[in-house]
Amino acid sequence: MIKSAKIMLLGAIGVGKTSLAKRLVLDRFDSDYKTTIGVNILTHDVALPADLGGETMRLVLWDTDGDFGQTLFRTSYILGAAAAIVVADATRAASLENMRTMATEFEDRFPGRPVARVVNKRDLAPAAPAVPGATLTSALTGAGVGEMFASLAAAVRRRGL
């Protein structure tokens, strides 16, 4: 039996939430930008490491509309989340503060559940901003994407969520 985990993709408009999900699930990057309206749901199976039983975990990715902002935490979309990926854009300083705020809000709302802080678009920033505890990714090149999702899946499994 495959265990599944609901993973929220959170962040401001245009930070690359959909692009990260598509890079993981479809292994492709679409250069034509289309904003997400509401929520898109994608699934992807991740093989967990041997020390976690070597089983497969199905990630159910809830790719949210960046327009939700903090109001997302007052909707039913967030209920049942095992973890969150909070994304910022390496080229937009304001999105970094938004990432910090949303990650803290998720941690307050769901204590003990993993939160991955992700600074995306590292390929566009010659000197990507240093954010303690954040993972640098590029949905365009795929750098860091698979590893970040695999690490989050392992964290969910370790916590028994």
DSSP file (Angstrom, degrees, kcal/mol; ACC not computed):
  #  RESIDUE AA STRUCTURE BP1 BP2  ACC     N-H-->O    O-->H-N    N-H-->O    O-->H-N    TCO  KAPPA ALPHA  PHI   PSI    X-CA   Y-CA   Z-CA
    1    1 A M              0   0    0      0, 0.0     2,-0.5     0, 0.0    55,-0.2   0.000 360.0 360.0 360.0 133.5    0.0    0.0    0.0
    2    2 A I        -     0   0    0     53,-0.1     2,-0.3    55,-0.1    55,-0.2  -0.783 360.0-140.8 -91.1 126.2    1.3    3.4   -0.9
    3    3 A K  E     -a   57   0A   0     53,-1.0    55,-2.9    -2,-0.5     2,-0.3  -0.671  18.5-152.8 -83.2 139.8    1.0    6.1    1.8
    4    4 A S  E     -a   58   0A   0     -2,-0.3     2,-0.4    53,-0.2    55,-0.2  -0.838   8.7-164.0-114.8 154.8    0.0    9.5    0.5
    5    5 A A  E     -a   59   0A   0     53,-2.5    55,-3.0    -2,-0.3     2,-0.6  -0.996  20.0-130.0-139.4 130.9    0.7   13.0    1.9
    6    6 A K  E     -a   60   0A   0     74,-0.5    76,-2.7    -2,-0.4    77,-1.3  -0.704  27.6-169.8 -80.9 120.8   -0.9   16.3    1.1
    7    7 A I  E     -ab  61  83A   0     53,-2.7    55,-3.1    -2,-0.6     2,-0.4  -0.963  10.6-146.0-117.3 122.2    1.8   18.8    0.4
    8    8 A M  E     -ab  62  84A   0     75,-2.3    77,-3.3    -2,-0.5     2,-0.6  -0.719   1.4-152.6 -87.9 133.9    0.9   22.5    0.1
    9    9 A L  E     +ab  63  85A   0     53,-2.8    55,-1.6    -2,-0.4     2,-0.3  -0.941  28.0 176.5-103.7 114.0    2.8   24.7   -2.4
   10   10 A L  E     + b   0  86A   0     75,-3.1    77,-3.1    -2,-0.6     2,-0.2  -0.822  16.1  96.3-121.0 154.6    2.6   28.2   -1.0
   11   11 A G  E     - b   0  87A   0     -2,-0.3    58,-0.3    75,-0.2    57,-0.1  -0.795  65.5 -54.1 150.0 172.2    4.1   31.6   -2.0
   12   12 A A  S >  S-     0   0    0     75,-0.5     3,-1.2    -2,-0.2     5,-0.3  -0.118  71.2 -74.0 -68.1 168.0    3.4   34.8   -3.8
   13   13 A I  T 3  S+     0   0    0     53,-0.3    -1,-0.2     1,-0.2    52,-0.1  -0.405 115.1  14.4 -62.3 135.8    2.3   35.1   -7.4
   14   14 A G  T 3  S+     0   0    0     -3,-0.1    -1,-0.2    -2,-0.1    -2,-0.1   0.566  83.2 119.4  80.5  10.2    5.0   34.3   -9.9
   15   15 A V  S <  S-     0   0    0     -3,-1.2    75,-0.2    72,-0.1   105,-0.2   0.678  88.5-100.1 -82.4 -15.5    7.6   32.7   -7.6
   16   16 A G  S  > S+     0   0    0     -4,-0.2     4,-2.4    71,-0.1     5,-0.2   0.683  73.5 140.8 109.5  22.8    7.5   29.4   -9.5
   17   17 A K  H  > S+     0   0    0     -5,-0.3     4,-2.1     2,-0.2     5,-0.2   0.951  81.6  42.1 -59.8 -50.2    5.2   27.1   -7.5
   18   18 A T  H  > S+     0   0    0      1,-0.2     4,-2.8     2,-0.2     5,-0.2   0.892 113.4  53.6 -64.6 -40.1    3.6   25.6  -10.6
   19   19 A S  H  > S+     0   0    0      2,-0.2     4,-2.2     1,-0.2    -1,-0.2   0.885 108.5  49.3 -64.2 -38.7    6.9   25.3  -12.4
   20   20 A L  H  X S+     0   0    0     -4,-2.4     4,-2.1     2,-0.2    -1,-0.2   0.929 112.6  47.7 -64.4 -44.5    8.5   23.4   -9.5
   21   21 A A  H  X S+     0   0    0     -4,-2.1     4,-2.9     1,-0.2     5,-0.3   0.924 113.8  46.6 -62.9 -44.5    5.5   21.0   -9.4
   22   22 A K  H  X>S+     0   0    0     -4,-2.8     4,-2.2     1,-0.2     6,-0.9   0.867 109.3  54.8 -67.3 -35.4    5.6   20.5  -13.2
   23   23 A R  H  X5S+     0   0    0     -4,-2.2     4,-0.7     4,-0.2    -1,-0.2   0.924 115.0  40.4 -62.3 -42.6    9.4   20.0  -13.1
   24   24 A L  H  <5S+     0   0    0     -4,-2.1    -2,-0.2    -5,-0.1    -1,-0.2   0.963 125.8  32.6 -68.3 -52.6    9.0   17.2  -10.5
   25   25 A V  H  <5S+     0   0    0     -4,-2.9    -3,-0.2    -5,-0.2    -2,-0.2   0.899 136.9  19.3 -77.5 -43.1    5.9   15.5  -12.0
   26   26 A L  H  <5S-     0   0    0     -4,-2.2    -3,-0.2    -5,-0.3    -1,-0.2   0.495  91.7-130.5-107.9  -7.1    6.3   16.0  -15.7
   27   27 A D  S  <<S+     0   0    0     -5,-0.8     2,-0.3    -4,-0.7    -4,-0.2   0.911  71.2 106.8  51.9  47.7   10.1   16.8  -15.9
   28   28 A R        -     0   0    0     -6,-0.9     2,-0.4    -9,-0.2    -1,-0.2  -0.971  60.2-140.6-147.5 163.4    9.5   19.8  -18.0
   29   29 A F        -     0   0    0     -2,-0.3     2,-0.6    -3,-0.1   -10,-0.1  -0.996  10.8-153.5-127.6 127.3    9.4   23.6  -17.8
   30   30 A D        -     0   0    0     -2,-0.4    -8,-0.0     1,-0.1    -2,-0.0  -0.895   2.1-165.0-101.0 120.5    6.8   25.7  -19.6
   31   31 A S        +     0   0    0     -2,-0.6     2,-0.8     2,-0.1    -1,-0.1   0.675  67.8  88.4 -80.7 -15.8    8.1   29.2  -20.4
   32   32 A D  S    S-     0   0    0      1,-0.0     2,-0.3     2,-0.0    -2,-0.1  -0.752  79.7-136.2 -86.6 115.7    4.7   30.7  -21.0
   33   33 A Y        +     0   0    0     -2,-0.8     2,-0.4   -19,-0.0    -2,-0.1  -0.530  27.8 174.2 -78.6 128.4    3.4   31.9  -17.7
   34   34 A K        -     0   0    0     -2,-0.3     2,-0.1     0, 0.0    -2,-0.0  -0.981  29.5-127.7-131.7 120.7   -0.2   31.2  -16.7
   35   35 A T        -     0   0    0     -2,-0.4     2,-0.3     1,-0.1    30,-0.1  -0.380  25.0-114.5 -68.8 143.8   -1.3   32.1  -13.2
   36   36 A T        -     0   0    0     28,-0.2     2,-0.6     2,-0.1    31,-0.3  -0.597  23.4-153.7 -76.9 136.0   -2.9   29.5  -11.1
   37   37 A I        -     0   0    0     -2,-0.3     2,-0.7    28,-0.1    -1,-0.0  -0.960  66.2 -31.3-112.9 117.4   -6.6   30.1  -10.3
   38   38 A G  S    S-     0   0    0     -2,-0.6    27,-2.0     2,-0.0     2,-0.4  -0.687 115.1 -29.8  79.6-116.6   -7.7   28.4   -7.1
   39   39 A V  E     -C   64   0A   0     -2,-0.7     2,-0.4    25,-0.2    25,-0.2  -0.999  46.3-157.9-142.2 135.3   -5.7   25.2   -6.7
   40   40 A N  E     -C   63   0A   0     23,-2.5    23,-3.0    -2,-0.4     2,-0.5  -0.917  16.8-151.5-105.8 140.8   -4.2   22.7   -9.1
   41   41 A I  E     +C   62   0A   0     -2,-0.4     2,-0.3    21,-0.2    21,-0.2  -0.962  19.7 168.7-119.9 126.5   -3.5   19.2   -7.7
   42   42 A L  E     -C   61   0A   0     19,-2.1    19,-2.9    -2,-0.5     2,-0.3  -0.911  18.3-146.6-127.6 155.8   -0.8   17.0   -9.0
   43   43 A T  E     +C   60   0A   0     -2,-0.3     2,-0.3    17,-0.2    17,-0.2  -0.939  15.4 175.4-125.6 151.5    0.6   13.7   -7.7
   44   44 A H  E     -C   59   0A   0     15,-1.9    15,-3.4    -2,-0.3     2,-0.4  -0.961  24.1-133.7-153.1 134.1    4.1   12.2   -7.7
   45   45 A D  E     -C   58   0A   0     -2,-0.3     2,-0.4    13,-0.2    13,-0.2  -0.769  21.1-166.6 -92.2 132.1    5.5    9.0   -6.2
   46   46 A V  E     -C   57   0A   0     11,-3.0    11,-3.0    -2,-0.4     2,-0.5  -0.966  18.6-131.6-119.7 131.3    8.8    9.3   -4.3
   47   47 A A  E     -C   56   0A   0     -2,-0.4     9,-0.2     9,-0.2     8,-0.1  -0.714  25.4-140.6 -80.7 124.2   10.9    6.4   -3.2
   48   48 A L        -     0   0    0      7,-3.2   103,-0.1    -2,-0.5   102,-0.0  -0.516  27.9 -93.3 -82.3 153.9   11.9    6.7    0.4
   49   49 A P    > > -     0   0    0      0, 0.0     5,-2.2     0, 0.0     3,-1.9  -0.177  35.7-106.2 -65.0 161.6   15.4    5.8    1.5
   50   50 A A  G > 5S+     0   0    0      1,-0.3     3,-2.1     3,-0.2     5,-0.1   0.840 118.3  62.4 -58.0 -36.9   16.1    2.3    2.9
   51   51 A D  G 3 5S+     0   0    0      1,-0.3    -1,-0.3     2,-0.1    -3,-0.0   0.653 104.6  49.8 -67.8 -11.6   16.4    3.6    6.5
   52   52 A L  G < 5S-     0   0    0     -3,-1.9     3,-0.4     3,-0.1    -1,-0.3   0.070 136.1 -85.4-109.4  21.9   12.7    4.6    6.2
   53   53 A G  T < 5 -     0   0    0     -3,-2.1    -3,-0.2     1,-0.2    -2,-0.1   0.313  50.5-106.0  96.4  -8.1   11.6    1.3    4.9
   54   54 A G  S   <S+     0   0    0     -5,-2.2    -1,-0.2     1,-0.2    -4,-0.2   0.646  75.6 141.2  64.5  13.6   12.4    1.9    1.2
   55   55 A E        -     0   0    0     -3,-0.4    -7,-3.2    -6,-0.3     2,-0.4  -0.157  54.2-102.1 -80.5 179.8    8.7    2.2    0.5
   56   56 A T  E     - C   0  47A   0     -9,-0.2   -53,-1.0   -55,-0.2     2,-0.5  -0.857  26.1-160.0-106.1 138.0    7.0    4.7   -1.9
   57   57 A M  E     -aC   3  46A   0    -11,-3.0   -11,-3.0    -2,-0.4     2,-0.7  -0.975  12.2-141.4-117.2 131.1    5.2    7.8   -0.8
   58   58 A R  E     -aC   4  45A   0    -55,-2.9   -53,-2.5    -2,-0.5     2,-0.6  -0.816  14.1-151.5 -90.7 116.1    2.6    9.5   -3.0
   59   59 A L  E     -aC   5  44A   0    -15,-3.4   -15,-1.9    -2,-0.7     2,-0.9  -0.788   2.4-158.6 -87.1 123.1    2.9   13.3   -2.8
   60   60 A V  E     -aC   6  43A   0    -55,-3.0   -53,-2.7    -2,-0.6     2,-0.6  -0.880  16.9-154.5-102.4 101.0   -0.4   15.0   -3.4
   61   61 A L  E     -aC   7  42A   0    -19,-2.9   -19,-2.1    -2,-0.9     2,-0.9  -0.676  10.3-161.6 -88.4 119.3    0.8   18.5   -4.4
   62   62 A W  E     -aC   8  41A   0    -55,-3.1   -53,-2.8    -2,-0.6     2,-0.8  -0.854   9.0-162.8-100.2  98.7   -1.7   21.3   -3.8
   63   63 A D  E     -aC   9  40A   0    -23,-3.0   -23,-2.5    -2,-0.9     2,-0.2  -0.747  17.5-155.0 -86.8 106.7   -0.4   24.1   -6.0
   64   64 A T  E     - C   0  39A   0    -55,-1.6     2,-0.3    -2,-0.8   -25,-0.2  -0.477  19.7-102.9 -93.8 155.9   -2.1   27.2   -4.7
   65   65 A D    >   -     0   0    0    -27,-2.0     3,-1.7    -2,-0.2     4,-0.4  -0.575  25.8-139.1 -68.5 125.0   -3.0   30.5   -6.2
   66   66 A G  G >  S+     0   0    0     -2,-0.3     3,-0.7     1,-0.3   -53,-0.3   0.691  96.5  74.3 -63.6 -18.4   -0.6   33.2   -5.0
   67   67 A D  G 3  S+     0   0    0    -31,-0.3    -1,-0.3     1,-0.2     4,-0.2   0.712  79.8  74.0 -67.5 -19.2   -3.4   35.7   -4.6
   68   68 A F  G X   +     0   0    0     -3,-1.7     3,-1.6   -57,-0.1     4,-0.2   0.913  68.9 162.0 -59.8 -42.2   -4.6   33.8   -1.5
   69   69 A G  G X  S-     0   0    0     -3,-0.7     3,-1.3    -4,-0.4     4,-0.2  -0.282  72.4 -16.8  54.1-140.5   -1.7   35.2    0.6
   70   70 A Q  G >  S+     0   0    0      1,-0.3     3,-1.4     2,-0.2    -1,-0.3   0.704 128.8  74.8 -68.5 -20.2   -2.4   34.9    4.3
   71   71 A T  G X  S+     0   0    0     -3,-1.6     3,-2.3     1,-0.3    -1,-0.3   0.722  76.3  79.4 -66.9 -17.6   -6.1   34.3    3.7
   72   72 A L  G X  S+     0   0    0     -3,-1.3     3,-1.8     1,-0.3     6,-0.5   0.842  82.8  63.8 -55.6 -32.9   -5.2   30.8    2.5
   73   73 A F  G <  S+     0   0    0     -3,-1.4    -1,-0.3     1,-0.3    -2,-0.2   0.533  99.2  54.2 -73.2  -4.4   -4.9   29.8    6.2
   74   74 A R  G <  S+     0   0    0     -3,-2.3    -1,-0.3    -4,-0.1     2,-0.2   0.211  96.6  85.0-109.1  12.5   -8.7   30.6    6.6
   75   75 A T  S X  S-     0   0    0     -3,-1.8     3,-0.6    -4,-0.1     4,-0.3  -0.672  84.5-118.7-109.0 166.9   -9.8   28.3    3.8
   76   76 A S  G >  S+     0   0    0     -2,-0.2     3,-0.9     1,-0.2    -1,-0.1   0.639 100.2  83.3 -76.9 -13.8  -10.5   24.6    3.7
   77   77 A Y  G 3  S+     0   0    0      1,-0.2    -1,-0.2    -5,-0.1    -4,-0.1   0.861  88.9  51.4 -55.9 -36.7   -7.7   24.0    1.2
   78   78 A I  G X  S+     0   0    0     -3,-0.6     3,-1.5    -6,-0.5    -1,-0.2   0.684  83.5 110.6 -78.9 -19.6   -5.1   23.9    3.9
   79   79 A L  T <  S+     0   0    0     -3,-0.9    -3,-0.0    -4,-0.3    -6,-0.0  -0.283  81.0  18.4 -61.5 138.7   -6.8   21.3    6.1
   80   80 A G  T 3  S+     0   0    0      1,-0.3   -74,-0.5     2,-0.0    -1,-0.2   0.531  83.1 156.7  82.1   6.8   -5.1   17.9    6.2
   81   81 A A    <   -     0   0    0     -3,-1.5    -1,-0.3     1,-0.2   -74,-0.2  -0.470  28.4-168.7 -69.0 131.4   -1.8   19.2    5.0
   82   82 A A  S    S-     0   0    0    -76,-2.7     2,-0.3     1,-0.3   -75,-0.2   0.728  71.2 -13.8 -86.9 -26.1    1.1   17.0    6.1
   83   83 A A  E     -b    7   0A   0    -77,-1.3   -75,-2.3    30,-0.2     2,-0.3  -0.968  62.0-132.4-164.2 170.6    3.7   19.6    5.0
   84   84 A A  E     -bd   8 115A   0     30,-1.8    32,-3.0    -2,-0.3     2,-0.5  -0.989   2.9-153.4-137.6 148.5    4.3   22.7    3.1
   85   85 A I  E     -bd   9 116A   0    -77,-3.3   -75,-3.1    -2,-0.3     2,-0.6  -0.987  18.3-163.5-115.4 116.7    6.8   24.0    0.5
   86   86 A V  E     -bd  10 117A   0     30,-2.9    32,-2.8    -2,-0.5     2,-0.4  -0.914  11.9-157.1-108.5 120.5    6.9   27.8    0.8
   87   87 A V  E     -bd  11 118A   0    -77,-3.1   -75,-0.5    -2,-0.6     2,-0.3  -0.769  15.4-178.8-109.2 139.2    8.5   29.4   -2.3
   88   88 A A  E     - d   0 119A   0     30,-2.6    32,-3.0    -2,-0.4     2,-0.5  -0.860  29.9-117.0-123.7 163.5   10.3   32.7   -2.9
   89   89 A D  E >   - d   0 120A   0      3,-0.4     3,-1.9    -2,-0.3     6,-0.2  -0.905  13.3-143.6-103.7 123.2   11.8   34.1   -6.1
   90   90 A A  T 3  S+     0   0    0     30,-2.9    31,-0.1    -2,-0.5    -1,-0.1   0.694 101.6  51.5 -59.8 -19.2   15.6   34.7   -5.9
   91   91 A T  T 3  S+     0   0    0     29,-0.2     2,-0.5     1,-0.2    -1,-0.3   0.473 101.4  65.6 -98.1  -2.7   15.1   37.9   -8.0
   92   92 A R    X>  -     0   0    0     -3,-1.9     3,-1.1     1,-0.1     4,-0.7  -0.896  59.1-167.9-127.0 103.2   12.4   39.5   -5.9
   93   93 A A  H >> S+     0   0    0     -2,-0.5     4,-1.1     1,-0.3     3,-1.0   0.845  87.2  60.7 -57.3 -37.5   13.4   40.5   -2.4
   94   94 A A  H 3> S+     0   0    0      1,-0.3     4,-1.8     2,-0.2    -1,-0.3   0.826  97.6  59.2 -62.3 -30.5    9.8   41.1   -1.3
   95   95 A S  H <> S+     0   0    0     -3,-1.1     4,-2.2     1,-0.2    -1,-0.3   0.774  97.6  61.0 -70.6 -23.9    9.0   37.4   -2.0
   96   96 A L  H <X S+     0   0    0     -3,-1.0     4,-2.1    -4,-0.7    -1,-0.2   0.917 106.1  44.9 -67.6 -43.0   11.6   36.4    0.6
   97   97 A E  H  X S+     0   0    0     -4,-1.1     4,-2.4     2,-0.2    -2,-0.2   0.893 111.8  53.2 -66.7 -38.9    9.8   38.2    3.4
   98   98 A N  H  X S+     0   0    0     -4,-1.8     4,-2.7     2,-0.2     5,-0.2   0.900 107.8  51.8 -60.3 -41.6    6.5   36.7    2.1
   99   99 A M  H  X S+     0   0    0     -4,-2.2     4,-2.6     2,-0.2     5,-0.2   0.931 109.6  48.8 -61.8 -46.1    8.1   33.2    2.3
  100  100 A R  H  X S+     0   0    0     -4,-2.1     4,-2.1     1,-0.2    -2,-0.2   0.925 113.5  47.1 -59.4 -45.2    9.3   33.8    5.9
  101  101 A T  H  X S+     0   0    0     -4,-2.4     4,-2.3     1,-0.2    -2,-0.2   0.927 114.2  45.5 -64.2 -46.7    5.8   35.0    6.9
  102  102 A M  H  X S+     0   0    0     -4,-2.7     4,-2.5     2,-0.2    -1,-0.2   0.884 111.7  52.2 -67.5 -37.4    3.9   32.2    5.3
  103  103 A A  H  X S+     0   0    0     -4,-2.6     4,-2.5    -5,-0.2    -1,-0.2   0.924 111.3  47.2 -63.4 -43.3    6.3   29.5    6.6
  104  104 A T  H  X S+     0   0    0     -4,-2.1     4,-2.4    -5,-0.2    -2,-0.2   0.909 111.0  51.7 -63.7 -42.2    5.8   30.9   10.2
  105  105 A E  H  X S+     0   0    0     -4,-2.3     4,-2.3     2,-0.2    -2,-0.2   0.914 110.9  47.9 -61.1 -43.4    2.1   30.9    9.7
  106  106 A F  H  X S+     0   0    0     -4,-2.5     4,-3.0     2,-0.2    -2,-0.2   0.935 111.9  49.6 -63.3 -45.6    2.1   27.3    8.5
  107  107 A E  H  < S+     0   0    0     -4,-2.5    -2,-0.2     1,-0.2    -1,-0.2   0.878 112.4  48.2 -62.2 -37.6    4.3   26.3   11.5
  108  108 A D  H  < S+     0   0    0     -4,-2.4    -1,-0.2     1,-0.2    -2,-0.2   0.896 116.5  42.7 -67.7 -39.7    2.0   28.1   13.9
  109  109 A R  H  < S+     0   0    0     -4,-2.3    -2,-0.2     1,-0.2    -1,-0.2   0.844 128.5  27.9 -75.6 -34.9   -1.1   26.5   12.4
  110  110 A F  S >< S-     0   0    0     -4,-3.0     3,-1.8    -5,-0.2    -1,-0.2  -0.626  82.5-161.0-128.8  72.3    0.4   23.0   12.1
  111  111 A P  T 3  S+     0   0    0      0, 0.0    -3,-0.1     0, 0.0    -4,-0.1  -0.235  75.4  18.3 -57.2 138.2    3.0   22.5   14.8
  112  112 A G  T 3  S+     0   0    0      1,-0.3    -5,-0.1    -5,-0.1    47,-0.0   0.378  92.7 121.9  84.8  -4.7    5.5   19.7   14.1
  113  113 A R    <   -     0   0    0     -3,-1.8    -1,-0.3    -6,-0.2   -30,-0.2  -0.755  69.2-104.7 -93.1 139.2    4.7   19.4   10.4
  114  114 A P        -     0   0    0      0, 0.0   -30,-1.8     0, 0.0     2,-0.4  -0.266  31.8-167.2 -65.5 144.5    7.7   19.9    8.0
  115  115 A V  E     -d   84   0A   0    -32,-0.2     2,-0.6   -30,-0.0   -30,-0.2  -0.990   6.9-155.7-131.2 122.4    8.1   23.2    6.1
  116  116 A A  E     -d   85   0A   0    -32,-3.0   -30,-2.9    -2,-0.4     2,-0.6  -0.883   7.3-153.4 -97.7 121.9   10.5   23.5    3.2
  117  117 A R  E     -de  86 134A   0     -2,-0.6    18,-2.8    16,-0.5     2,-0.4  -0.857  20.1-171.6 -93.2 123.5   11.6   27.0    2.5
  118  118 A V  E     -de  87 135A   0    -32,-2.8   -30,-2.6    -2,-0.6     2,-0.7  -0.964  23.1-161.3-126.5 129.0   12.6   27.3   -1.1
  119  119 A V  E     -de  88 136A   0     16,-3.0    18,-2.4    -2,-0.4     3,-0.3  -0.925  27.9-167.9-106.2 106.7   14.3   30.1   -3.0
  120  120 A N  E     +d   89   0A   0    -32,-3.0   -30,-2.9    -2,-0.7    18,-0.2  -0.376  56.1  46.8 -92.7 169.0   13.5   29.3   -6.7
  121  121 A K    >>  +     0   0    0    -32,-0.2     3,-1.8    16,-0.2     4,-0.6   0.816  56.2 155.0  69.7  35.6   14.9   30.8   -9.9
  122  122 A R  G >4  +     0   0    0     15,-2.4     3,-0.6     1,-0.3    16,-0.2   0.749  67.5  66.9 -63.9 -21.0   18.5   30.5   -8.8
  123  123 A D  G 34 S+     0   0    0      1,-0.2    -1,-0.3    14,-0.2    15,-0.1   0.708 100.8  49.0 -69.6 -19.6   19.5   30.4  -12.4
  124  124 A L  G <4 S+     0   0    0     -3,-1.8    -1,-0.2     1,-0.1    -2,-0.2   0.550  99.9  71.1 -96.8  -9.8   18.3   34.0  -12.8
  125  125 A A    X<  -     0   0    0     -3,-0.6     3,-0.5    -4,-0.6    -1,-0.1  -0.920  63.4-159.1-113.4 111.0   20.2   35.5   -9.8
  126  126 A P  T 3  S+     0   0    0      0, 0.0     2,-0.5     0, 0.0    -1,-0.2   0.870  96.7  26.7 -55.3 -37.5   24.0   35.7  -10.2
  127  127 A A  T 3  S-     0   0    0     -3,-0.1     3,-0.1   -37,-0.1    -5,-0.0  -0.835  90.8-148.4-126.5  92.3   24.3   35.8   -6.4
  128  128 A A    <   -     0   0    0     -3,-0.5   -37,-0.1    -2,-0.5    -6,-0.1  -0.323  30.9 -98.5 -61.2 139.3   21.2   34.0   -4.9
  129  129 A P        -     0   0    0      0, 0.0     2,-0.7     0, 0.0    -1,-0.1  -0.312  32.5-121.4 -62.7 138.7   20.2   35.5   -1.6
  130  130 A A        +     0   0    0     -3,-0.1    -3,-0.0     2,-0.0    -2,-0.0  -0.729  35.8 174.9 -83.0 115.7   21.4   33.6    1.5
  131  131 A V    >   -     0   0    0     -2,-0.7     3,-2.5     3,-0.2   -12,-0.1  -0.962  34.3-119.4-123.4 111.5   18.4   32.5    3.5
  132  132 A P  T 3  S+     0   0    0      0, 0.0     3,-0.1     0, 0.0    -2,-0.0  -0.225  96.0   7.2 -53.2 130.4   19.2   30.3    6.5
  133  133 A G  T 3  S+     0   0    0      1,-0.3   -16,-0.5   -17,-0.0     2,-0.3   0.437 101.3 125.1  79.8  -0.2   17.5   26.9    6.2
  134  134 A A  E <   -e  117   0A   0     -3,-2.5     2,-0.4   -18,-0.1    -1,-0.3  -0.656  55.0-134.7 -95.3 150.5   16.3   27.5    2.6
  135  135 A T  E     -e  118   0A   0    -18,-2.8   -16,-3.0    -2,-0.3     2,-0.5  -0.852  15.6-136.1 -99.7 134.8   17.0   25.3   -0.4
  136  136 A L  E     +e  119   0A   0     -2,-0.4     2,-0.3   -18,-0.2   -16,-0.2  -0.788  33.4 169.1 -90.3 132.1   18.0   26.9   -3.7
  137  137 A T        -     0   0    0    -18,-2.4   -15,-2.4    -2,-0.5     2,-0.3  -0.892  29.3-152.5-135.8 166.3   16.2   25.5   -6.7
  138  138 A S     >  -     0   0    0      5,-1.9     4,-2.6    -2,-0.3     5,-0.3  -0.894   2.1-170.2-139.6 110.9   15.7   26.2  -10.4
  139  139 A A  T  4 S+     0   0    0     -2,-0.3    -1,-0.1     2,-0.2  -123,-0.0   0.820  90.2  59.2 -66.4 -29.1   12.5   24.9  -12.0
  140  140 A L  T  4 S+     0   0    0      1,-0.2    -1,-0.2    -3,-0.1  -111,-0.1   0.955 121.3  21.2 -63.8 -51.6   14.0   25.9  -15.4
  141  141 A T  T  4 S-     0   0    0      2,-0.1    -2,-0.2     0, 0.0    -1,-0.2   0.681 101.6-123.1 -91.8 -19.2   17.1   23.6  -15.0
  142  142 A G    >X  +     0   0    0     -4,-2.6     3,-1.5     1,-0.3     4,-0.6   0.374  53.2 159.4  90.7  -3.7   15.7   21.2  -12.4
  143  143 A A  T 34 S-     0   0    0     -5,-0.3    -5,-1.9     1,-0.3    -1,-0.3  -0.328  71.2  -6.9 -59.9 124.5   18.6   21.9  -10.0
  144  144 A G  T 3> S+     0   0    0     -7,-0.2     4,-1.8    -2,-0.1    -1,-0.3   0.317 104.3 108.7  78.9  -8.2   17.7   21.0   -6.5
  145  145 A V  H <> S+     0   0    0     -3,-1.5     4,-2.2    -7,-0.3     5,-0.2   0.976  79.0  40.1 -70.1 -56.9   14.0   20.2   -7.3
  146  146 A G  H  X S+     0   0    0     -4,-0.6     4,-2.5     1,-0.2     5,-0.2   0.894 116.8  51.2 -59.5 -41.4   13.9   16.4   -7.0
  147  147 A E  H  > S+     0   0    0      2,-0.2     4,-2.5     1,-0.2    -1,-0.2   0.893 108.4  51.6 -63.5 -40.8   16.2   16.5   -3.9
  148  148 A M  H  X S+     0   0    0     -4,-1.8     4,-2.0     2,-0.2    -2,-0.2   0.931 112.6  44.5 -64.0 -45.9   14.0   19.1   -2.2
  149  149 A F  H  X S+     0   0    0     -4,-2.2     4,-2.5     2,-0.2    -2,-0.2   0.904 113.9  50.5 -65.7 -40.4   10.8   17.0   -2.7
  150  150 A A  H  X S+     0   0    0     -4,-2.5     4,-2.2    -5,-0.2    -2,-0.2   0.896 110.1  50.2 -63.9 -40.4   12.6   13.8   -1.7
  151  151 A S  H  X S+     0   0    0     -4,-2.5     4,-2.0     2,-0.2    -1,-0.2   0.900 111.3  48.4 -64.5 -41.1   13.9   15.4    1.5
  152  152 A L  H  X S+     0   0    0     -4,-2.0     4,-2.4     2,-0.2    -2,-0.2   0.911 109.6  52.3 -66.6 -41.7   10.4   16.7    2.4
  153  153 A A  H  X S+     0   0    0     -4,-2.5     4,-2.2     1,-0.2    -2,-0.2   0.908 109.8  49.4 -59.3 -42.0    8.9   13.3    1.8
  154  154 A A  H  X S+     0   0    0     -4,-2.2     4,-2.7     2,-0.2    -1,-0.2   0.887 109.6  51.6 -65.1 -38.9   11.4   11.7    4.1
  155  155 A A  H  X S+     0   0    0     -4,-2.0     4,-1.6     2,-0.2    -2,-0.2   0.897 109.6  49.9 -64.0 -40.3   10.7   14.3    6.8
  156  156 A V  H  <>S+     0   0    0     -4,-2.4     5,-2.3     2,-0.2     4,-0.3   0.928 112.8  47.0 -62.3 -45.1    7.0   13.6    6.5
  157  157 A R  H ><5S+     0   0    0     -4,-2.2     3,-1.5     1,-0.2    -2,-0.2   0.919 108.8  53.9 -64.0 -44.7    7.6    9.8    6.9
  158  158 A R  H 3<5S+     0   0    0     -4,-2.7    -1,-0.2     1,-0.3    -2,-0.2   0.849 110.3  47.9 -58.7 -34.2   10.0   10.3    9.8
  159  159 A R  T 3<5S-     0   0    0     -4,-1.6    -1,-0.3    -5,-0.2    -2,-0.2   0.446 112.0-122.0 -88.2  -0.2    7.3   12.3   11.6
  160  160 A G  T < 5       0   0    0     -3,-1.5    -3,-0.2    -4,-0.3    -2,-0.1   0.803 360.0 360.0  68.0  30.2    4.6    9.6   10.8
  161  161 A L      <       0   0    0     -5,-2.3    -4,-0.2    -6,-0.2    -1,-0.1   0.439 360.0 360.0 -91.9 360.0    2.3   12.0    9.0
